[in-house]
């Protein structure tokens, strides 16, 4: 893979903030990737950019990209990205850290170019390496329908404390699942009488957690969907207590775990993300043990707890804190560490949810990563241009697999 040119630039994300984009020009064509940015971030995540800011990361990147020109890389599988990493590590020792977002963009662009160089799409390039080329099973969408927490503005000086109220279909095809989520999304708007959307195009409301849960239950029942929650408990955790603002009350660790168990049982919640503080591995274990007794086979999902970090994932698995986890590549800033996390999840039967960020771009790499690595779910919102482009990419992959199967059956 001969690099004729590497061009860094700024692009705007869905929150109107600047992000990094990389364009590679090779003999196979032009390949670009841009990085998303999180707003609700875990303390254990790698920094998005150099400590001096995005401008300094860009200055570094411009110098580094000049060094890539006329270089040849032999990348036939994911581990071969080490060739790029060695150069980046050497460069960082002199100039400082690039940041996780820069790593995301440049590695994704390289992998797109490498997959084209081998005559494969990115998802297949990954799948052939990770899953030995077995036909992938399409993920189900995890759609953010109603928002609260840090992703939403207050209406009438209130918003739900929980960050996301999610809808999760269980269908034979991804395309059908997406259609159901879109219909349910519009029905939720009517029930809420909502007029505005948040960072992830979820409906905003001043209602309490419980009031929203009653509405989302009606929506889920109408379209036969499963309910999910991103509690994002760290956002309202302070000095050993959970401080609820909308419906003012304070819960300690025991009360919080008990409350989560109660709402899971009452509303038959399938998916619960970050129900406890990001460093409370024991609290997660209590929640998982409690909900395991219920008939609803719920996923207790780590995000701020695990931050796509192999060490934290190993700790969470050992403590039996989770049975599912969010995977965000720019949380850890290394596709090789993501590969290690995926291998841990596959070995220990941990459900994988590949996830977008609140500040998204028009990059669709997330879809290829999710399908290629074998994610059971893709969390990419329900609506919004930057979300729909990722959803469309999975639908396109699903169609291509169907067409291939049809051709073989003739």
C-alpha positions as CSV (number, residue, x, y, z in Angstrom):
1,X,0.0,0.0,0.0
2,X,1.9,3.0,-1.3
3,X,1.0,6.4,0.3
4,X,1.0,9.0,-2.4
5,X,-0.4,11.7,-0.1
6,X,-1.8,12.0,3.5
7,X,-3.9,15.1,4.1
8,X,-5.3,16.2,7.5
9,X,-8.1,18.7,7.9
10,X,-10.8,19.9,10.2
11,X,-14.5,18.8,9.9
12,X,-17.5,19.8,12.0
13,X,-19.2,17.2,14.1
14,X,-22.9,17.0,14.9
15,X,-22.5,19.3,17.9
16,X,-20.8,21.9,15.6
17,X,-17.4,21.3,17.1
18,X,-14.2,20.8,15.1
19,X,-12.9,17.3,14.6
20,X,-10.0,15.7,12.8
21,X,-10.3,14.1,9.3
22,X,-7.5,12.2,7.4
23,X,-7.5,11.6,3.7
24,X,-5.1,9.1,2.2
25,X,-4.3,8.9,-1.5
26,X,-3.0,5.5,-2.7
27,X,-2.9,3.7,-6.1
28,X,-6.2,2.2,-5.1
29,X,-8.0,5.5,-4.6
30,X,-8.8,8.1,-2.0
31,X,-9.8,7.0,1.6
32,X,-10.9,9.2,4.4
33,X,-11.9,8.9,8.0
34,X,-13.0,11.4,10.7
35,X,-13.2,11.0,14.4
36,X,-16.3,11.4,16.7
37,X,-16.1,13.1,20.1
38,X,-17.8,12.2,23.3
39,X,-19.5,14.7,25.7
40,X,-20.3,12.3,28.5
41,X,-16.8,10.7,28.9
42,X,-15.4,8.3,31.4
43,X,-12.4,9.4,33.6
44,X,-10.4,6.4,32.3
45,X,-10.8,7.3,28.6
46,X,-7.7,8.5,26.7
47,X,-7.6,12.2,26.0
48,X,-9.2,13.2,22.7
49,X,-6.3,15.4,21.7
50,X,-3.0,16.5,22.9
51,X,-3.1,18.3,26.3
52,X,-2.5,21.6,24.4
53,X,-5.6,21.2,22.4
54,X,-6.9,20.2,19.0
55,X,-4.9,22.9,17.2
56,X,-1.6,21.4,18.6
57,X,-2.7,17.9,17.5
58,X,-3.4,19.3,14.0
59,X,0.1,20.9,13.8
60,X,1.6,17.6,14.9
61,X,-0.5,15.7,12.3
62,X,0.5,18.0,9.4
63,X,4.2,17.3,10.2
64,X,3.6,13.5,10.6
65,X,1.5,13.2,7.4
66,X,4.4,14.7,5.4
67,X,6.6,11.9,6.7
68,X,4.0,9.3,5.4
69,X,4.3,10.5,1.8
70,X,6.0,8.0,-0.5
71,X,6.1,5.3,2.2
72,X,4.9,1.7,1.5
73,X,3.0,-0.3,4.0
74,X,2.2,-4.0,3.8
75,X,-1.1,-4.4,5.8
76,X,-2.8,-7.7,5.2
77,X,-4.4,-8.1,8.6
78,X,-5.2,-5.9,11.6
79,X,-2.0,-6.6,13.5
80,X,0.0,-5.2,10.6
81,X,-1.2,-1.7,11.6
82,X,1.8,-1.9,14.0
83,X,3.9,-0.6,11.2
84,X,2.0,2.7,11.4
85,X,1.9,2.6,15.3
86,X,5.7,2.3,15.5
87,X,6.0,5.5,13.4
88,X,3.4,7.3,15.5
89,X,5.0,6.2,18.8
90,X,8.4,7.4,17.7
91,X,6.9,10.7,16.6
92,X,5.0,11.1,19.9
93,X,8.2,10.7,22.0
94,X,9.4,13.9,20.4
95,X,6.2,16.0,20.1
96,X,3.8,14.6,22.7
97,X,0.6,12.6,22.4
98,X,-1.7,12.8,19.3
99,X,-4.8,11.9,21.3
100,X,-7.4,9.1,20.8
101,X,-9.4,11.0,18.2
102,X,-6.3,11.4,16.0
103,X,-5.5,7.7,16.3
104,X,-9.1,6.8,15.4
105,X,-9.0,8.8,12.2
106,X,-5.6,7.8,10.9
107,X,-6.0,4.1,11.8
108,X,-9.4,4.0,10.2
109,X,-8.2,5.7,7.0
110,X,-5.2,3.2,6.8
111,X,-7.5,0.2,7.3
112,X,-9.9,1.4,4.6
113,X,-7.0,1.8,2.2
114,X,-5.5,-1.6,3.3
115,X,-8.7,-3.4,2.8
116,X,-9.1,-1.9,-0.7
117,X,-5.5,-2.9,-1.4
118,X,-6.5,-6.5,-0.7
119,X,-9.7,-6.3,-2.7
120,X,-12.0,-6.4,0.3
121,X,-14.5,-4.2,2.1
122,X,-13.3,-3.0,5.5
123,X,-15.8,-5.2,7.4
124,X,-14.6,-8.3,5.5
125,X,-11.0,-7.4,6.0
126,X,-11.7,-7.4,9.8
127,X,-14.0,-10.4,9.7
128,X,-11.5,-12.6,7.8
129,X,-8.9,-11.9,10.5
130,X,-11.0,-12.0,13.7
131,X,-13.8,-14.5,12.8
132,X,-11.9,-16.5,10.3
133,X,-14.2,-15.4,7.5
134,X,-17.4,-16.9,8.9
135,X,-20.5,-15.2,7.6
136,X,-21.3,-12.4,10.2
137,X,-24.6,-12.1,11.9
138,X,-26.1,-8.7,11.5
139,X,-26.3,-6.6,14.7
140,X,-29.5,-5.2,16.1
141,X,-29.8,-1.4,16.5
142,X,-29.8,0.3,19.9
143,X,-31.7,3.5,19.3
144,X,-31.7,6.6,21.5
145,X,-35.3,7.7,21.5
146,X,-35.7,10.0,24.5
147,X,-32.8,11.9,26.1
148,X,-31.8,13.4,29.4
149,X,-28.6,13.9,31.4
150,X,-25.6,15.7,29.9
151,X,-26.8,15.2,26.3
152,X,-30.0,17.2,26.8
153,X,-30.9,20.8,27.6
154,X,-33.3,21.6,30.3
155,X,-36.9,22.3,29.4
156,X,-38.8,24.3,32.1
157,X,-35.6,24.0,34.1
158,X,-35.9,20.2,34.2
159,X,-34.7,17.1,32.3
160,X,-34.6,13.4,33.1
161,X,-31.6,12.3,35.1
162,X,-31.0,9.2,33.0
163,X,-29.1,10.0,29.9
164,X,-30.8,7.8,27.3
165,X,-34.1,5.9,27.0
166,X,-33.5,3.3,24.3
167,X,-35.4,1.1,21.9
168,X,-34.0,-2.2,20.8
169,X,-35.7,-4.4,18.2
170,X,-35.4,-8.2,17.9
171,X,-35.9,-8.9,14.2
172,X,-34.5,-11.2,11.5
173,X,-33.0,-8.3,9.5
174,X,-31.3,-5.1,10.5
175,X,-33.3,-3.2,7.9
176,X,-36.6,-4.2,9.4
177,X,-35.4,-3.4,12.9
178,X,-34.4,0.1,11.8
179,X,-37.8,0.7,10.2
180,X,-39.5,-0.2,13.5
181,X,-37.3,2.1,15.5
182,X,-38.1,5.0,13.2
183,X,-41.8,4.4,13.5
184,X,-41.5,4.1,17.3
185,X,-39.4,7.3,17.4
186,X,-42.2,9.3,15.7
187,X,-44.9,7.7,18.0
188,X,-42.8,8.7,21.1
189,X,-42.8,12.3,19.8
190,X,-46.5,12.3,19.7
191,X,-46.9,10.9,23.2
192,X,-44.3,13.4,24.6
193,X,-45.6,16.3,22.5
194,X,-41.9,16.9,22.0
195,X,-40.6,19.8,19.8
196,X,-36.9,19.6,20.2
197,X,-34.0,17.1,19.9
198,X,-30.7,16.8,21.8
199,X,-27.1,16.1,20.8
200,X,-28.0,12.6,19.5
201,X,-31.4,13.6,17.9
202,X,-33.3,12.1,20.8
203,X,-36.5,13.8,22.0
204,X,-36.1,16.2,24.9
205,X,-38.6,16.5,27.8
206,X,-38.9,17.9,31.3
207,X,-40.5,14.7,32.6
208,X,-39.0,12.5,35.4
209,X,-37.3,9.2,34.8
210,X,-40.4,7.3,35.8
211,X,-42.7,9.3,33.6
212,X,-40.5,8.8,30.6
213,X,-40.3,5.0,31.4
214,X,-44.1,4.9,31.3
215,X,-44.1,6.5,27.9
216,X,-41.3,4.4,26.5
217,X,-43.1,1.3,27.7
218,X,-46.2,2.2,25.7
219,X,-44.0,2.8,22.6
220,X,-42.1,-0.5,23.1
221,X,-45.4,-2.4,23.6
222,X,-46.9,-1.0,20.4
223,X,-44.0,-2.0,18.2
224,X,-42.9,-5.1,20.2
225,X,-39.5,-3.6,21.1
226,X,-37.2,-4.0,24.0
227,X,-36.4,-1.2,26.4
228,X,-32.9,0.0,27.2
229,X,-31.5,2.7,29.5
230,X,-28.2,4.5,29.7
231,X,-28.3,5.6,33.3
232,X,-24.8,7.3,33.1
233,X,-24.8,7.3,36.9
234,X,-21.4,8.9,37.2
235,X,-22.9,12.1,35.9
236,X,-25.0,12.6,39.0
237,X,-22.7,10.8,41.5
238,X,-21.1,13.0,44.1
239,X,-19.2,12.0,47.3
240,X,-20.7,8.5,47.6
241,X,-24.2,9.6,46.8
242,X,-26.4,9.7,43.7
243,X,-28.0,13.1,43.6
244,X,-31.2,13.1,41.5
245,X,-32.1,16.6,40.3
246,X,-35.4,16.3,38.4
247,X,-37.3,14.5,41.2
248,X,-35.0,15.7,44.0
249,X,-33.7,12.9,46.2
250,X,-30.5,11.3,47.3
251,X,-29.6,7.6,47.1
252,X,-26.6,5.8,48.5
253,X,-25.0,2.9,46.8
254,X,-27.4,0.3,48.3
255,X,-30.4,2.4,47.5
256,X,-29.2,2.9,43.9
257,X,-28.7,-0.8,43.2
258,X,-32.1,-1.6,44.7
259,X,-33.7,1.1,42.7
260,X,-32.2,-0.2,39.4
261,X,-33.4,-3.7,40.3
262,X,-36.9,-2.4,40.9
263,X,-37.3,-0.5,37.6
264,X,-35.7,-3.4,35.6
265,X,-38.4,-5.7,37.1
266,X,-41.3,-3.2,36.8
267,X,-40.6,-2.1,33.2
268,X,-39.0,-5.3,32.0
269,X,-35.9,-3.5,30.9
270,X,-33.6,-5.5,28.7
271,X,-30.5,-3.2,28.6
272,X,-29.0,-1.2,31.5
273,X,-25.8,0.8,30.8
274,X,-23.7,2.3,33.6
275,X,-26.2,1.9,36.4
276,X,-23.6,2.7,39.0
277,X,-20.5,5.0,39.3
278,X,-17.7,4.3,36.9
279,X,-15.3,3.0,39.5
280,X,-17.9,0.9,41.5
281,X,-17.1,-2.5,40.1
282,X,-18.8,-4.0,43.3
283,X,-21.9,-2.0,42.7
284,X,-22.2,-3.3,39.1
285,X,-21.8,-6.9,40.5
286,X,-24.7,-6.3,42.9
287,X,-26.9,-5.1,40.1
288,X,-26.0,-8.0,37.8
289,X,-26.6,-10.5,40.6
290,X,-30.0,-8.9,41.4
291,X,-31.4,-8.7,37.9
292,X,-30.2,-12.2,37.1
293,X,-32.9,-13.5,39.4
294,X,-35.6,-11.8,37.3
295,X,-37.3,-13.4,34.4
296,X,-36.1,-10.6,32.1
297,X,-32.6,-11.6,30.9
298,X,-31.1,-8.1,31.1
299,X,-27.8,-6.9,29.9
300,X,-25.8,-5.0,32.5
301,X,-23.6,-2.9,30.3
302,X,-20.2,-1.2,31.1
303,X,-19.2,2.0,29.3
304,X,-17.7,4.5,31.7
305,X,-16.8,1.5,33.8
306,X,-14.8,-0.3,31.1
307,X,-13.8,2.5,28.6
308,X,-12.8,-0.1,26.0
309,X,-9.7,-0.6,28.1
310,X,-8.4,-4.2,28.2
311,X,-7.3,-3.9,31.9
312,X,-10.6,-2.5,33.1
313,X,-12.5,-5.1,31.0
314,X,-10.5,-7.9,32.5
315,X,-11.2,-6.5,36.0
316,X,-15.0,-6.2,35.2
317,X,-15.1,-9.8,33.9
318,X,-13.2,-11.2,36.8
319,X,-15.5,-9.3,39.3
320,X,-18.6,-10.5,37.3
321,X,-19.6,-6.9,37.1
322,X,-21.0,-7.0,33.5
323,X,-22.4,-9.3,30.9
324,X,-22.2,-6.7,28.1
325,X,-20.0,-3.7,27.3
326,X,-19.8,-0.7,25.0
327,X,-17.0,-0.5,22.5
328,X,-15.8,2.9,21.4
329,X,-12.6,2.9,19.5
330,X,-11.6,6.5,20.3
331,X,-12.1,5.7,24.1
332,X,-8.9,3.8,24.0
333,X,-7.3,5.2,20.8
334,X,-6.0,1.9,19.4
335,X,-7.5,-0.6,17.1
336,X,-5.1,-3.3,18.4
337,X,-6.4,-2.7,22.0
338,X,-10.0,-2.9,20.6
339,X,-9.0,-6.2,19.0
340,X,-7.8,-7.4,22.4
341,X,-11.1,-6.3,24.1
342,X,-13.1,-8.1,21.4
343,X,-11.1,-11.3,22.0
344,X,-11.8,-11.0,25.7
345,X,-15.5,-10.6,25.1
346,X,-15.7,-13.5,22.7
347,X,-13.8,-15.8,25.2
348,X,-15.9,-14.8,28.2
349,X,-19.3,-14.5,26.3
350,X,-19.6,-10.8,26.9
351,X,-22.1,-9.1,24.6
352,X,-20.5,-6.3,22.5
353,X,-22.2,-3.1,21.6
354,X,-20.3,-0.9,19.2
355,X,-21.3,2.7,19.9
356,X,-21.3,6.2,18.3
357,X,-20.5,9.3,20.3
358,X,-22.6,12.4,21.0
359,X,-20.5,14.5,18.6
360,X,-20.6,12.4,15.4
361,X,-19.3,13.0,11.9
362,X,-20.4,11.6,8.5
363,X,-17.8,8.8,8.8
364,X,-19.4,5.3,8.6
365,X,-16.4,3.3,9.9
366,X,-18.4,2.3,13.0
367,X,-20.7,0.1,10.9
368,X,-17.8,-1.8,9.4
369,X,-16.1,-2.2,12.8
370,X,-19.3,-3.5,14.3
371,X,-20.0,-6.1,11.6
372,X,-16.4,-7.1,11.1
373,X,-15.6,-7.6,14.8
374,X,-18.9,-9.4,15.4
375,X,-20.8,-6.9,17.6
376,X,-24.2,-8.1,18.6
377,X,-25.6,-4.6,18.7
378,X,-24.7,-1.2,17.2
379,X,-25.7,1.9,19.2
380,X,-25.9,4.7,16.7
381,X,-29.1,6.6,17.5
382,X,-32.4,6.5,15.5
383,X,-32.3,9.8,13.6
384,X,-30.0,12.5,12.5
385,X,-27.8,12.7,9.4
386,X,-24.6,11.6,11.1
387,X,-26.4,8.6,12.7
388,X,-28.3,7.5,9.6
389,X,-25.2,7.2,7.5
390,X,-23.9,4.5,9.8
391,X,-27.3,2.8,9.8
392,X,-27.3,2.9,6.0
393,X,-23.9,1.3,5.9
394,X,-25.0,-1.7,7.9
395,X,-28.1,-2.1,5.6
396,X,-25.8,-2.0,2.6
397,X,-23.6,-4.7,4.1
398,X,-26.7,-6.8,4.9
399,X,-27.9,-6.4,1.3
400,X,-24.5,-7.4,-0.1
401,X,-24.5,-10.6,2.0
402,X,-28.0,-11.5,0.8
403,X,-27.1,-10.9,-2.8
404,X,-24.0,-13.1,-2.4
405,X,-26.0,-15.9,-0.9
406,X,-28.6,-15.6,-3.7
407,X,-25.9,-15.8,-6.3
408,X,-24.4,-18.9,-4.7
409,X,-27.8,-20.6,-4.5
410,X,-28.3,-20.4,-8.2
